[in-house]
Amino acid sequence: MSVINEMLRDLEKNKNTKINEGTYKKQIKKEKNISFAIIVLLLIVISLLIYKMFDFSVATKTKISADKISMVNDKLKIKKTNSTSISSTNVAIPEHKKSDKKIKNEESIHSIKANNLTLIKPTIKTPKPLKIKETTVAVKAKSEIDQNSESINNEKNKSTNFIIKKPKKDPQLEAKELWREAQKSPSNAQHLLLKAIETYPKLTGARLQLIAFAISNKKIELAQSVLNQGLSIQPLNADLIEWKARLLIADNQLSTALHWLTKIQPKMIKHISYYGLLAGVYSKQKQYKKALPIYQSLSTFQPKNGAWLLGLAIAQQKSGATSAARFSYEKALQADSLTSRAKKFIQQQLNSMVP
């Protein structure tokens, strides 16, 4: 019996230990659940506090903006009331009606304030999220693409400009070509010669040909304008000065022609006609002593030229050298390029000089 009782006791102990283990596990679970619930509650409380703080800041902002709006409205109303009061002071109002008007004005002011406060509502703009990194990257990419496209376009323009550009002609060569064409086509000579001197104004040959062409066609104004333009560019050109003197002599302006001819002293070998004209002007002005050395030089360069020998003979005769003049007259009769009228004049002078 004792053995059986001990066995029964052992079984009860084991049962009790099992029961104790189950209760212990239940307690642990309860504790975990309680701690989890506490954590959740804490999180909810914290979130509520944060929300209230944010709501409070927004409310204060709205209140400030509403106060500002009301202040602005009050100022505007004060201005209006002041203007109405000023206008009312200008008009004579009876005293028993002033109190009524004041009451009405106050009521209207309060009603306006109420209306303005109801009409003007504070507007809160919710801030939008900004994408700074993406936009900056996009802008950089666009700028790089634009730079690349501009460089490509510039290269294209350079290449096209290089293709389009033509080599410029030398103006002097172009003017000479026009001058040659004018010599080939006399009907279009004036137009071509004008174009030639316009292209290259220092082309004296074309200018002189145009002057001669204008004089031969009795276009004196054209000749003078072309000549004066040339002298403005080349004031010491002997050929242009000679033509200037010829036009002045034709207009019987001998002193002005002499002034132009004595400006320069070109070489006689290259400008014989220039000096022949100068000697002729001296002779016409009866300055024979100045004409004599010029005619002597001209007759040495061209000994068979009858005009120079005739001029020399006249200058010698007027200067008193009769024997030298007779010799020069005789040489002039034997020379070429003398008209019949000139030969008759020479014969008359020789007859008058017979001793």
RODO-2510 file (C-alpha; in nm, 4 decimals, decimal comma):
residues 355
     n   res          X          Y          Z
     1     m     0,0000     0,0000     0,0000
     2     s     0,2740     0,2386     0,0782
     3     v     0,4322     0,1717    -0,2571
     4     i     0,1054     0,2402    -0,4375
     5     n     0,0558     0,5593    -0,2426
     6     e     0,4007     0,6823    -0,3414
     7     m     0,3313     0,6089    -0,7031
     8     l     0,0058     0,8022    -0,6854
     9     r     0,1890     1,0954    -0,5286
    10     d     0,4480     1,0954    -0,8043
    11     l     0,1762     1,1033    -1,0663
    12     e     0,0095     1,4005    -0,8953
    13     k     0,3429     1,5855    -0,8833
    14     n     0,3951     1,5307    -1,2528
    15     k     0,0455     1,6585    -1,3247
    16     n     0,1059     1,9644    -1,1144
    17     t     0,4329     2,0397    -1,2920
    18     k     0,2611     2,0117    -1,6314
    19     i    -0,0181     2,2413    -1,5150
    20     n     0,2428     2,4931    -1,3898
    21     e     0,4297     2,4902    -1,7204
    22     g     0,1096     2,5655    -1,9184
    23     t     0,0168     2,8532    -1,6943
    24     y     0,3676     2,9964    -1,7265
    25     k     0,3496     2,9950    -2,1044
    26     k     0,0114     3,1645    -2,0956
    27     q     0,1490     3,4350    -1,8728
    28     i     0,4387     3,5002    -2,1126
    29     k     0,1976     3,5349    -2,4049
    30     k    -0,0182     3,7754    -2,2091
    31     e     0,2828     3,9860    -2,1212
    32     k     0,3887     4,0014    -2,4879
    33     n     0,0423     4,1040    -2,5984
    34     i     0,0268     4,3711    -2,3319
    35     s     0,3669     4,5137    -2,4326
    36     f     0,2679     4,5163    -2,8013
    37     a    -0,0580     4,6954    -2,7164
    38     i     0,1345     4,9536    -2,5127
    39     i     0,3738     5,0179    -2,8047
    40     v     0,0808     5,0616    -3,0474
    41     l    -0,0882     5,3017    -2,8081
    42     l     0,2317     5,5035    -2,7749
    43     l     0,2675     5,5273    -3,1534
    44     i    -0,0950     5,6414    -3,1868
    45     v    -0,0422     5,9073    -2,9203
    46     i     0,2745     6,0353    -3,0864
    47     s     0,1060     6,0540    -3,4277
    48     l    -0,1885     6,2423    -3,2747
    49     l     0,0475     6,4894    -3,1138
    50     i     0,2323     6,5474    -3,4427
    51     y    -0,0958     6,5965    -3,6275
    52     k    -0,2171     6,8450    -3,3664
    53     m     0,1080     7,0378    -3,3865
    54     f     0,0854     7,0595    -3,7686
    55     d    -0,2838     7,1556    -3,7479
    56     f    -0,2001     7,4255    -3,4927
    57     s     0,0722     7,5775    -3,7186
    58     v    -0,1671     7,5794    -4,0146
    59     a    -0,4388     7,7370    -3,8031
    60     t    -0,2043     8,0102    -3,6820
    61     k    -0,1005     8,0832    -4,0410
    62     t    -0,4619     8,1086    -4,1524
    63     k    -0,5388     8,3348    -3,8569
    64     i    -0,2455     8,5629    -3,9442
    65     s    -0,3485     8,5807    -4,3090
    66     a    -0,7110     8,6470    -4,2057
    67     d    -0,5946     8,9217    -3,9679
    68     k    -0,3881     9,0799    -4,2482
    69     i    -0,6851     9,0706    -4,4851
    70     s    -0,9117     9,2256    -4,2216
    71     m    -0,6511     9,4984    -4,1563
    72     v    -0,6380     9,5795    -4,5286
    73     n    -1,0171     9,5874    -4,5475
    74     d    -1,0337     9,8133    -4,2411
    75     k    -0,7850    10,0544    -4,3981
    76     l    -0,9821    10,0640    -4,7197
    77     k    -1,3054    10,1246    -4,5248
    78     i    -1,1427    10,4002    -4,3204
    79     k    -1,0352    10,5726    -4,6413
    80     k    -1,3867    10,5417    -4,7806
    81     t    -1,5412    10,6738    -4,4622
    82     n    -1,2927    10,9619    -4,4555
    83     s    -1,3798    11,0524    -4,8134
    84     t    -1,7511    11,0352    -4,7327
    85     s    -1,7024    11,2452    -4,4193
    86     i    -1,5045    11,5071    -4,6165
    87     s    -1,7751    11,5239    -4,8789
    88     s    -2,0411    11,5465    -4,6082
    89     t    -1,8620    11,8373    -4,4417
    90     n    -1,8691    12,0325    -4,7665
    91     v    -2,2508    12,0016    -4,7813
    92     a    -2,4611    12,1749    -4,5183
    93     i    -2,6667    11,9059    -4,3344
    94     p    -2,9163    11,9793    -4,0562
    95     e    -2,8148    11,8768    -3,7050
    96     h    -3,1139    11,6484    -3,6413
    97     k    -3,0213    11,4448    -3,9496
    98     k    -2,6501    11,4152    -3,8635
    99     s    -2,7107    11,1686    -3,5823
   100     d    -2,9249    10,9508    -3,8093
   101     k    -2,6572    10,9527    -4,0766
   102     k    -2,3870    10,8627    -3,8241
   103     i    -2,5873    10,5633    -3,7035
   104     k    -2,6467    10,4555    -4,0618
   105     n    -2,2787    10,4957    -4,1466
   106     e    -2,1752    10,2874    -3,8464
   107     e    -2,4246    10,0184    -3,9410
   108     s    -2,3030    10,0229    -4,3001
   109     i    -1,9402    10,0005    -4,1822
   110     h    -2,0211     9,6963    -3,9676
   111     s    -2,2125     9,5370    -4,2524
   112     i    -1,9265     9,6058    -4,4966
   113     k    -1,6797     9,4523    -4,2517
   114     a    -1,8960     9,1459    -4,2164
   115     n    -1,9410     9,1167    -4,5934
   116     n    -1,5709     9,1604    -4,6600
   117     l    -1,4826     8,9037    -4,3987
   118     t    -1,7266     8,6594    -4,5507
   119     l    -1,6195     8,7316    -4,9072
   120     i    -1,2424     8,7207    -4,8460
   121     k    -1,1455     8,3770    -4,7350
   122     p    -0,7956     8,2740    -4,6495
   123     t    -0,6455     8,0549    -4,9139
   124     i    -0,3827     7,8032    -4,8151
   125     k    -0,1631     7,6765    -5,0931
   126     t    -0,0348     7,3284    -5,0433
   127     p     0,3321     7,3117    -5,1371
   128     k     0,4115     7,0923    -5,4327
   129     p     0,7123     6,8641    -5,4296
   130     l     0,9998     6,9980    -5,6393
   131     k     1,2111     6,7764    -5,8569
   132     i     1,5387     6,9647    -5,8582
   133     k     1,7770     6,6929    -5,9602
   134     e     1,5771     6,5764    -6,2586
   135     t     1,5239     6,9317    -6,3930
   136     t     1,8906     7,0260    -6,3525
   137     v     1,9983     6,7129    -6,5321
   138     a     1,7413     6,7765    -6,8043
   139     v     1,8571     7,1390    -6,8420
   140     k     2,2196     7,0314    -6,8624
   141     a     2,1353     6,7704    -7,1215
   142     k     1,9341     7,0226    -7,3246
   143     s     2,2129     7,2817    -7,3080
   144     e     2,4682     7,0246    -7,4227
   145     i     2,2404     6,9182    -7,7091
   146     d     2,1846     7,2839    -7,8086
   147     q     2,5601     7,3510    -7,8037
   148     n     2,6267     7,0476    -8,0159
   149     s     2,3536     7,1440    -8,2628
   150     e     2,4858     7,5027    -8,2796
   151     s     2,8391     7,3786    -8,3484
   152     i     2,7066     7,1459    -8,6199
   153     n     2,5058     7,4310    -8,7743
   154     n     2,8094     7,6589    -8,7641
   155     e     3,0193     7,3966    -8,9371
   156     k     2,7467     7,3555    -9,2000
   157     n     2,7244     7,7313    -9,2509
   158     k     3,1017     7,7529    -9,2823
   159     s     3,1041     7,4782    -9,5390
   160     t     2,8145     7,6323    -9,7338
   161     n     2,9734     7,9772    -9,7189
   162     f     3,2967     7,8329    -9,8453
   163     i     3,1108     7,6734   -10,1339
   164     i     2,8990     7,9814   -10,2147
   165     k     3,1846     8,2327   -10,2032
   166     k     3,3337     8,3096   -10,5386
   167     p     3,6811     8,4512   -10,5959
   168     k     3,6624     8,8273   -10,6356
   169     k     3,7945     8,9728   -10,9579
   170     d     4,0670     9,2318   -10,9537
   171     p     3,8877     9,5654   -11,0206
   172     q     4,1739     9,6867   -11,2381
   173     l     4,1594     9,3769   -11,4605
   174     e     3,7803     9,3959   -11,4776
   175     a     3,7987     9,7641   -11,5811
   176     k     4,0545     9,6825   -11,8508
   177     e     3,8263     9,4121   -11,9898
   178     l     3,5447     9,6655   -12,0118
   179     w     3,7786     9,9094   -12,1843
   180     r     3,8687     9,6453   -12,4438
   181     e     3,5000     9,5730   -12,5045
   182     a     3,4377     9,9464   -12,5535
   183     q     3,7066     9,9590   -12,8236
   184     k     3,5438     9,6644   -12,9994
   185     s     3,1878     9,8035   -12,9877
   186     p     3,1802    10,1839   -13,0536
   187     s     2,7987    10,1936   -13,0310
   188     n     2,8132    10,0867   -12,6647
   189     a     3,1440    10,2603   -12,5917
   190     q     3,0091    10,5324   -12,3611
   191     h     2,8303    10,2873   -12,1304
   192     l     3,1264    10,0486   -12,1138
   193     l     3,3804    10,3252   -12,0528
   194     l     3,1684    10,4742   -11,7739
   195     k     3,1431    10,1318   -11,6144
   196     a     3,5194    10,0831   -11,6498
   197     i     3,6127    10,4062   -11,4704
   198     e     3,3477    10,3361   -11,2076
   199     t     3,5044     9,9946   -11,1419
   200     y     3,8582    10,1326   -11,1311
   201     p     3,8701    10,5157   -11,1210
   202     k     4,2486    10,5320   -11,1743
   203     l     4,2249    10,3764   -11,5232
   204     t     4,3379    10,6952   -11,6993
   205     g     4,3401    10,5499   -12,0503
   206     a     3,9690    10,4658   -12,0393
   207     r     3,8923    10,8073   -11,8873
   208     l     4,0842    10,9918   -12,1600
   209     q     3,9104    10,7876   -12,4298
   210     l     3,5723    10,8706   -12,2756
   211     i     3,6617    11,2441   -12,2669
   212     a     3,7671    11,2368   -12,6333
   213     f     3,4516    11,0414   -12,7226
   214     a     3,2319    11,2962   -12,5398
   215     i     3,4030    11,5959   -12,7072
   216     s     3,3777    11,4381   -13,0541
   217     n     3,0043    11,3835   -12,9934
   218     k     2,9701    11,7416   -12,8582
   219     k     2,8889    11,6229   -12,5053
   220     i     3,0965    11,8897   -12,3338
   221     e     2,9236    11,8617   -11,9954
   222     l     2,9930    11,4885   -11,9808
   223     a     3,3562    11,5489   -12,0782
   224     q     3,3982    11,8143   -11,8078
   225     s     3,2399    11,6006   -11,5354
   226     v     3,4540    11,2971   -11,6230
   227     l     3,7639    11,5204   -11,6410
   228     n     3,6989    11,6935   -11,3080
   229     q     3,6376    11,3595   -11,1393
   230     g     3,9691    11,2321   -11,2716
   231     l     4,1546    11,5439   -11,1533
   232     s     4,0041    11,5057   -10,8048
   233     i     4,1552    11,1565   -10,7923
   234     q     4,4808    11,2372   -10,9793
   235     p     4,5376    11,6143   -10,9553
   236     l     4,8910    11,6029   -11,1029
   237     n     4,8185    11,3805   -11,4031
   238     a     4,9685    11,5522   -11,7124
   239     d     4,7208    11,4029   -11,9622
   240     l     4,4190    11,5170   -11,7608
   241     i     4,5685    11,8661   -11,7127
   242     e     4,6285    11,8899   -12,0883
   243     w     4,2635    11,8072   -12,1591
   244     k     4,1546    12,0598   -11,8969
   245     a     4,3652    12,3287   -12,0670
   246     r     4,2241    12,2394   -12,4119
   247     l     3,8666    12,2832   -12,2874
   248     l     3,9597    12,6153   -12,1247
   249     i     4,1285    12,7396   -12,4446
   250     a     3,8171    12,6425   -12,6415
   251     d     3,6196    12,8568   -12,3951
   252     n     3,8778    13,1418   -12,4470
   253     q     4,0046    13,1169   -12,0876
   254     l     4,3765    13,1463   -12,1718
   255     s     4,5019    13,2657   -11,8335
   256     t     4,3235    12,9798   -11,6500
   257     a     4,4597    12,7322   -11,9065
   258     l     4,8106    12,8694   -11,8539
   259     h     4,7660    12,8368   -11,4758
   260     w     4,6824    12,4664   -11,5144
   261     l     4,9668    12,3996   -11,7619
   262     t     5,2320    12,5606   -11,5416
   263     k     5,1340    12,3548   -11,2355
   264     i     5,3648    12,0683   -11,3310
   265     q     5,6665    12,0089   -11,5543
   266     p     5,6409    11,6600   -11,7028
   267     k     5,9089    11,5053   -11,9218
   268     m     5,8986    11,6444   -12,2765
   269     i     5,9791    11,3113   -12,4432
   270     k     5,6579    11,1583   -12,3027
   271     h     5,4417    11,4726   -12,3190
   272     i     5,5362    11,6642   -12,6384
   273     s     5,1754    11,7706   -12,7087
   274     y     5,1550    11,9127   -12,3542
   275     y     5,4494    12,1467   -12,4179
   276     g     5,3247    12,2318   -12,7679
   277     l     4,9989    12,3499   -12,6096
   278     l     5,1900    12,5512   -12,3481
   279     a     5,4045    12,7225   -12,6147
   280     g     5,0906    12,7996   -12,8172
   281     v     4,9241    12,9672   -12,5162
   282     y     5,2372    13,1766   -12,4557
   283     s     5,2325    13,2852   -12,8227
   284     k     4,8615    13,3788   -12,8060
   285     q     4,9305    13,5886   -12,4979
   286     k     5,2269    13,7461   -12,6868
   287     q     5,4805    13,6049   -12,4422
   288     y     5,7192    13,5070   -12,7242
   289     k     6,0337    13,4964   -12,5138
   290     k     5,8748    13,2209   -12,3022
   291     a     5,7456    13,0362   -12,6075
   292     l     6,0800    13,0464   -12,7966
   293     p     6,2812    12,7963   -12,5820
   294     i     5,9887    12,5545   -12,5760
   295     y     5,9582    12,5567   -12,9583
   296     q     6,3344    12,5093   -12,9919
   297     s     6,3198    12,2018   -12,7706
   298     l     6,0195    12,0639   -12,9565
   299     s     6,1857    12,1127   -13,2995
   300     t     6,4938    11,9260   -13,1806
   301     f     6,2802    11,6301   -13,0681
   302     q     6,0711    11,6379   -13,3879
   303     p     6,2723    11,8275   -13,6581
   304     k     6,0259    11,7502   -13,9409
   305     n     5,7162    11,8680   -13,7541
   306     g     5,5907    12,1772   -13,9435
   307     a     5,3838    12,3098   -13,6482
   308     w     5,6850    12,3339   -13,4198
   309     l     5,9008    12,4972   -13,6916
   310     l     5,6272    12,7479   -13,7742
   311     g     5,5860    12,8352   -13,4048
   312     l     5,9617    12,8712   -13,3692
   313     a     5,9813    13,1023   -13,6731
   314     i     5,7027    13,3286   -13,5431
   315     a     5,8633    13,3480   -13,1937
   316     q     6,2018    13,4301   -13,3496
   317     q     6,0519    13,6963   -13,5790
   318     k     5,8593    13,8631   -13,2905
   319     s     6,1720    13,8529   -13,0733
   320     g     6,3777    14,0372   -13,3460
   321     a     6,5842    13,7440   -13,4757
   322     t     6,4874    13,7885   -13,8437
   323     s     6,7653    13,5796   -14,0006
   324     a     6,6904    13,2850   -13,7708
   325     a     6,3189    13,3291   -13,8402
   326     r     6,3772    13,3185   -14,2225
   327     f     6,5692    12,9957   -14,1828
   328     s     6,2926    12,8446   -13,9679
   329     y     6,0208    12,9540   -14,2182
   330     e     6,2071    12,7864   -14,5022
   331     k     6,2437    12,4656   -14,3034
   332     a     5,8726    12,4746   -14,2177
   333     l     5,7799    12,4872   -14,5908
   334     q     5,9735    12,1673   -14,6461
   335     a     5,8204    11,9925   -14,3421
   336     d     5,5123    11,7758   -14,3299
   337     s     5,1668    11,8124   -14,1732
   338     l     5,1052    12,1755   -14,2709
   339     t     4,7822    12,3013   -14,4201
   340     s     4,7677    12,5091   -14,7359
   341     r     4,6593    12,8066   -14,5283
   342     a     4,9714    12,7739   -14,3099
   343     k     5,1938    12,7495   -14,6173
   344     k     5,0416    13,0697   -14,7644
   345     f     5,1106    13,2474   -14,4320
   346     i     5,4766    13,1319   -14,4407
   347     q     5,5186    13,2558   -14,7996
   348     q     5,3756    13,5947   -14,7075
   349     q     5,6192    13,6281   -14,4180
   350     l     5,9165    13,5327   -14,6362
   351     n     5,8138    13,7914   -14,8972
   352     s     5,7867    14,0593   -14,6327
   353     m     6,1325    13,9748   -14,5009
   354     v     6,3117    14,0290   -14,8383
   355     p     6,5911    14,2885   -14,7909
***
